[in-house]
Amino acid sequence: MKVNYLSQEGYEKLNKELRQLKTEGRRRIAEEIDEARSKGDLSENAEYDAAKEAQGHLEKRIAELENALANARIIDDKNIDTSKVYILSTVTIFNKKTSKEMKYTLVSKQEADFAAGKISVDSPIGSALLGKEVGEVVKVKVPAGLLELEIRNIERN
């Protein structure tokens, strides 16, 4: 199994989601299935089919979270070396094509949230930045084309 590196905050967030899905989520789905069952013939009951499908999605997400947490290793960001880009590093990069500076924190895919400036180490940009130092330029192939990104700063939160 692949080790899943998480921040303490990320671990707690996933654990909270798991608890919520196992309690409230399962209870809500069970109620939906009971209500759909009460409407009679299950062979032509779209509400029942939808509730069973939602149950399948819920159980899949629960299994994913349990797996992620079982293989989790919590990283103490105070021990992160800032001379190179690692998971939980906050990296300031300069996009040479657009002449814009951006700042991202590299996290596990479970913690990724682009709107919050958190990108996955498994993403094209994240994986290209790993192990690099300030001043290095990386070329990253993305759906929009080829990006040239210069690493301007590496820090930890």
N, C-alpha and C positions, 0 to 999 in steps of 0.2 A: 504494500500500500504506500501511496505517496504521502509524505509528511506535509501537513497543512500548517504553515506558519501564520500565526495570528497575533495581533496585539491583544492586550488584556481587554480593551474596549470591544474589539471585534469578537472575541470569545464570549464575552458577556452578552453581546447583542444576539449572537447566534443561539446561545443557550436560552435566552428569554423568548426568542421566536419559537424554539423547539417546545418549551413548556406551554406557550400559548396555543400552539397547534395541537398538542397532545390533549389539552384540556378543553378550552373553548372551541377550537376548530373541530375536534372530533364530536363534541356535544352538538354543535350546530349542524353538522352533516347528518348525524344520527336523527336529529329532529326532522330534517328535510326528507330523509328516507322514510321515516315513519309517516309523515304527512302524505307523501306521495303514495305509499302503500295503502293508506286508508281510502284512496280514491278508486280502488277497485282493480280491474284487470291490469296486471303488470306487463303483459305482452305488448300493449299499445299505450303505455304510460310514459310520455315524454319527460314528465317531471321526475319520475323514478329513474329513468335512464340518465338524465342530467345530474341528479343527486349522486348516483353511483359513479359517474364519471368524475364528479368533483371529489368524491371520496378517494378515488384512485390517485388523483393529482395530490391531494392532501397527504396520503400515505407515502407517495413518492418523495415529496418534499421533506417529510419527517425522516425518511430513510437517508436522504442526502445530508440533512443536518446532523443526524446521529453519526454518520460516517465521517463527516468533516470534524466534528468534535472529538470523536474517538481517535483520530489521527492528528489532532492539533498539538502544536508545540507553541507555547506562548513566548513571544520574544520580548525581552526587556529592552525598550528603545534607548535606555541610558547606556547600553553596552555596544551600540552601533558605531562602527568606525565611520567617520565622515570623510575619509579620504577617497572612498569609492562608493558607488551606488549599490545599496543592498535593499532588501525588503525593509519597509518602514522608513526608508530615507525620503526626505522631502527634497526634490530636485528642481532647480530653476533651469529651464532650457530656453534657448533662443532658436526660433524657427527661422532659418535663413531665407526661406521662400516668401514668407509673409512679413518678415521683420518684426515679429511679435515675440514677446517673452511670456512664458507660461510656467506655472509652478504646480507640480504634482507630487503626491505622496504615493510611493509604491506599496501596495498591499496584496494580500491573497485575493483570489478571484471572488471568494465569499464576501469580502469586505469592500470590493470595488464599488465606487459610486462616483461617476464622472462629474456629476453636478457639484459634488463636494470636493472635487480635485483629487480623488483617490482612484488610481488606475491599477489594474492587475499586473503583477509581475509576469503573467502569462500572455498579456496583450502584446501586440507587435512593438509598440513603443516601450512598454515596461521591460520586456525581455531584451530589447536592444540596449537599454540603459544600464542593465545589471553589470556590475563589475567595472564600469567606466569611471574615469576621474574628471575633475574640473578641467576645462579646456579642450577635452576631446570632442570630436564631431562624429556623430553616428548617422548613418543613412538607414532609413526605415521605410520599407515598402508597406503602404497602406492602401485601402481601396481608392483613395483620391489621387494616388501616385506615389512618387518618391519624396520623402521628407529628409532634409538635412537639419539635424538638431545639434546645437552646440551646448554642452553642459557648462552652465555659468556658476552654479553654486550647489553644494550638497550640505544638508543640515538634518537634524532630527527634531521632531516636534518638541 
